Amino acid sequence: MSDPAPPPPIRSPCASRRHALLAGLGACAGLLHAPSRAAGPPLRIALAPFLSPTALLNAFRPLREHLESALDRPVEMVTEKDFRSLVEATRRLDHDIVQLPAHLARLAMSDWRYQQVAGTLEVLDVLVLVKDGGPIRSAEALKGQRAGMLDPLSLTATVGRRWLQQQGLADAVEVLALPSINNALFALDRGEVGMVVVGATQLSAVPTNTPRTERVLATIGNIPGPVYIAQPGVAATELERIRAAMATFKPDPARPLTAANSALHPLDATRLAALDPLAAVARQALAAAR
C-alpha cells in the first residue's frame, strides 16, 4: 500500500481527510494482512493515533502478526481519530487492549481498573524541532510563532506545553493540535508552524513521503514510551497469555527502535508512580471538557 497523499495546509481544515481515512480503516486493515486462519473472536487492540492510520497500521504489522501466531487467534489493530476519542473509548471499554501514552495508561489503571500488559520504550526523548536553515535559533525567537503538537492529551504535548511555560512563552506562542507527526512535519516544512514537538523515535516511523527539513532546537526531557493495558473484562488466564505473547516479541534489529519495534515488558511500580503528576493533569483536562 502506498503512503497517503500529503495532508492539506493547516489553513484548510484537515479533519475531513482524517475522518475519511478512519472511515476506511477496516478496509485498510484488511489490505494490510491476510485473513487469519485462527479460530475464535479477534483480539482488538487500539493504537494511539500519533501517525496517520495507514502509517500506524503498517508500523505495527509485525507485532500484530506475531501475536496472531503466538496466541493462535485473530488480532485486529485499530485506532481512533484523536487521543481524546481514544481515552473515551477506553473509558467505555470498547477495546480489549489499548496502547496509550504512559500517563494516560496510568490514569486508566488508577481510575478504570485497567491492568498493565506491557510497556514499550524505556525512554523516549522529546524534541523541539524547527525548520533547518530558518530564522529560529533560540527559544526567544519563537515569540509570535505557532507550535504544532499532537492532541493536548498526548504525553509529548503535555511535556511541550510545560517547556513553553518554563521558557516564558506560554502566552507568546499559539499551540495548534495536529492529527499526526507526519502532518506536523508537513506544516513545519510549509512554514505554517514555527516549531513542532515530537518524540524522537516517532520520527523513524513517518511515511517516506514526509518532508524531513527539520532541525533539533532543544531536547526537553525524556518520557517512557506507550504502554499496553487490558480492560477489566479480559479474563485473568487470557491476560497472562497476552502478556507472555508480547514478552516474546523480537524487535527487528534492521529497523529503528520505536514503540512499534521494541522489546515489550512491564513498567515497574516506581516508574508507574512517577507518572502520577502527569496523569493528574490529564484527569483535570478530561474533567474540564465534560
C-alpha positions in Angstrom: 0.0 0.0 0.0 1.4 3.4 -0.9 1.7 6.2 1.7 -1.2 8.6 1.9 -1.0 11.9 0.0 0.5 14.9 1.8 -2.0 16.5 4.2 -3.7 19.7 3.2 -2.3 23.0 4.6 -3.3 24.0 8.1 -5.3 26.9 6.8 -7.6 24.4 5.2 -9.4 22.1 7.7 -7.7 18.7 7.8 -10.4 16.9 9.9 -12.4 15.7 6.8 -9.3 14.0 5.4 -8.6 12.2 8.6 -12.2 11.2 9.0 -12.2 9.7 5.5 -9.1 7.7 6.4 -10.6 6.4 9.5 -13.9 5.6 7.7 -11.8 3.3 5.5 -9.8 1.9 8.3 -11.4 -1.5 8.3 -10.7 -1.9 4.6 -7.2 -0.6 5.0 -6.5 -3.1 7.8 -7.9 -5.9 5.6 -5.4 -5.0 2.9 -2.5 -4.9 5.3 -2.8 -8.6 6.3 -4.3 -11.8 5.0 -7.2 -13.1 7.0 -6.1 -15.2 9.9 -6.9 -18.9 9.9 -7.0 -19.0 13.7 -10.4 -19.7 15.3 -12.3 -17.6 17.8 -13.2 -13.9 18.2 -10.4 -11.5 17.3 -8.4 -9.7 19.9 -9.0 -6.0 19.4 -6.0 -3.7 20.0 -6.4 0.1 19.8 -3.3 2.1 19.0 -2.5 5.7 20.0 -3.0 7.9 16.9 0.4 9.5 16.6 0.7 8.7 12.9 -1.8 8.7 10.0 -3.9 5.4 10.2 -2.1 3.7 7.2 1.4 4.5 8.6 0.3 3.4 12.0 -1.0 0.0 11.0 2.0 -0.6 8.8 4.4 0.2 11.6 2.7 -2.2 14.0 2.0 -5.0 11.5 5.0 -7.2 12.7 3.6 -7.1 16.2 0.1 -8.0 15.1 1.4 -10.9 13.0 3.5 -12.1 16.0 0.5 -12.0 18.3 -1.7 -13.9 15.9 0.9 -16.7 15.7 1.6 -16.8 19.4 -2.0 -16.7 20.5 -3.4 -18.7 17.6 -6.1 -16.1 17.5 -7.1 -13.3 15.0 -5.8 -9.9 16.1 -7.3 -6.6 14.9 -5.5 -3.4 15.2 -7.5 -0.1 15.0 -7.1 3.5 16.1 -9.3 6.5 16.9 -9.4 9.9 15.4 -7.6 11.6 18.3 -6.3 11.0 21.8 -9.5 12.2 23.4 -11.6 9.8 21.4 -9.2 7.0 22.3 -9.5 7.9 26.0 -13.3 8.0 25.8 -13.3 4.6 24.0 -11.0 3.3 26.7 -13.4 4.5 29.4 -16.3 2.8 27.6 -14.3 -0.5 27.4 -14.6 -0.5 23.6 -11.3 -2.4 23.0 -9.7 -5.5 24.6 -6.2 -3.9 24.7 -5.3 -0.3 24.4 -2.0 1.3 23.7 -1.8 4.7 25.4 0.8 7.3 26.3 2.2 6.2 29.6 0.5 8.9 31.7 -3.0 8.0 30.2 -2.3 4.3 30.8 -1.5 5.2 34.4 -4.8 7.1 34.6 -6.8 4.2 33.2 -5.2 1.8 35.6 -5.9 4.1 38.6 -9.4 5.1 37.6 -11.0 2.5 35.4 -9.5 -0.8 36.7 -7.3 -1.5 33.6 -4.3 -3.7 34.1 -0.9 -3.3 32.6 0.1 -5.7 29.8 3.4 -4.3 28.7 5.5 -1.2 28.3 7.4 -0.3 25.2 10.4 2.0 25.2 12.1 2.7 28.5 13.0 6.2 27.5 11.7 8.4 24.7 13.4 11.8 24.1 11.1 14.7 23.4 12.4 17.1 20.8 11.5 20.7 19.8 12.0 20.9 16.0 12.3 24.0 13.8 12.9 24.5 10.1 16.5 23.8 9.2 18.1 26.9 7.7 15.2 29.0 9.1 15.5 32.1 11.3 14.7 30.4 14.7 17.9 29.8 16.6 16.7 30.1 20.2 13.6 29.8 22.3 13.3 33.6 22.4 12.9 33.6 18.6 9.7 31.6 18.9 7.7 34.6 20.2 4.7 35.2 17.9 5.1 31.8 16.2 2.8 28.8 16.2 3.7 25.4 17.7 2.5 22.2 16.2 1.9 19.4 18.7 -0.3 16.3 18.9 -3.5 16.3 20.8 -3.2 18.1 24.2 -3.8 14.7 26.0 -0.7 13.2 24.4 2.4 13.0 26.6 4.6 14.8 24.1 2.2 17.7 24.0 2.0 17.8 27.8 5.8 18.0 28.0 5.9 20.5 25.2 3.4 22.9 26.9 5.4 22.7 30.1 8.5 23.6 28.2 6.9 26.7 26.7 5.8 27.7 30.2 9.4 27.3 31.5 10.7 29.5 28.7 8.1 32.2 29.5 6.4 31.6 26.1 3.0 30.2 27.2 1.2 33.4 26.2 3.6 34.2 23.3 3.2 31.0 21.2 0.0 29.7 19.8 -0.3 25.9 20.1 -2.0 24.0 17.3 -3.2 20.5 17.8 -2.3 18.5 14.7 -3.5 15.0 13.9 -0.2 13.2 13.4 3.5 13.5 13.4 3.8 13.4 9.6 1.1 16.2 9.4 3.2 18.3 11.8 6.3 17.8 9.7 4.5 18.9 6.5 3.2 22.0 8.4 6.8 22.8 9.5 8.1 22.4 6.0 5.5 24.8 4.6 6.1 27.4 7.3 2.7 27.1 8.8 4.2 26.4 12.3 7.5 27.7 13.6 8.1 24.6 15.8 6.8 21.1 16.4 7.2 18.9 19.4 7.7 15.1 18.8 9.1 12.0 20.4 12.5 11.2 18.9 11.6 7.7 17.9 8.3 8.8 16.3 10.3 10.4 13.5 11.5 6.9 12.5 8.0 5.8 11.7 6.8 8.6 9.5 5.9 7.7 5.9 8.7 8.1 3.3 7.0 10.9 1.5 7.1 13.1 4.6 9.4 16.1 4.3 12.4 16.0 6.6 13.5 19.6 6.7 13.7 19.8 10.5 16.5 20.8 12.9 16.5 20.0 16.6 16.3 23.2 18.6 16.1 21.5 22.0 15.7 18.2 23.8 13.3 18.9 26.6 13.1 15.7 28.6 12.5 12.0 28.4 9.4 10.0 28.9 8.5 6.3 28.9 7.1 5.0 25.7 3.5 4.0 25.2 2.0 1.3 27.5 -0.4 -1.5 26.6 -3.2 -2.0 29.0 -6.1 -4.5 29.2 -9.7 -3.7 30.1 -11.1 -5.3 33.2 -13.3 -7.7 31.2 -10.2 -9.6 29.9 -10.1 -12.9 31.8 -7.0 -13.4 34.0 -5.9 -16.5 32.1 -6.2 -14.8 28.8 -4.4 -11.7 30.1 -1.4 -13.9 31.1 -1.4 -15.4 27.6 -1.3 -12.0 26.0 1.5 -10.8 28.4 3.5 -13.9 27.6 3.0 -13.4 23.8 4.0 -9.8 24.0 7.1 -10.7 26.0 8.3 -13.0 23.2 8.1 -10.3 20.5 11.5 -9.8 19.0 12.3 -6.3 17.5 13.8 -6.3 14.1 17.4 -5.2 14.5 17.4 -3.8 10.9 14.7 -1.4 11.8 14.9 1.7 14.0 14.0 1.3 17.7 10.4 2.7 18.0 7.3 1.9 20.1 6.3 -0.5 17.3 9.7 -2.1 17.2 10.9 -2.6 20.8 11.0 -5.3 23.4 7.9 -5.4 25.5 8.0 -5.6 29.2 6.0 -4.2 32.2 6.9 -0.9 33.8 7.8 -1.4 37.5 5.8 0.2 40.3 8.3 3.1 40.8 8.2 4.0 37.1 4.4 4.0 37.1 4.2 6.1 40.3 6.4 8.7 38.7 3.6 9.2 36.1 1.0 10.2 38.7 1.6 14.0 38.4 1.1 13.9 34.6 -1.9 11.5 35.0 -3.4 14.2 37.3 -3.0 16.8 34.6 -4.8 14.6 32.1 -7.5 13.8 34.6 -8.2 17.5 35.1 -8.3 18.1 31.4 -10.8 15.4 30.9 -13.0 16.6 33.7 -12.9 20.2 32.3 -14.1 19.0 28.9 -17.2 17.4 30.2 
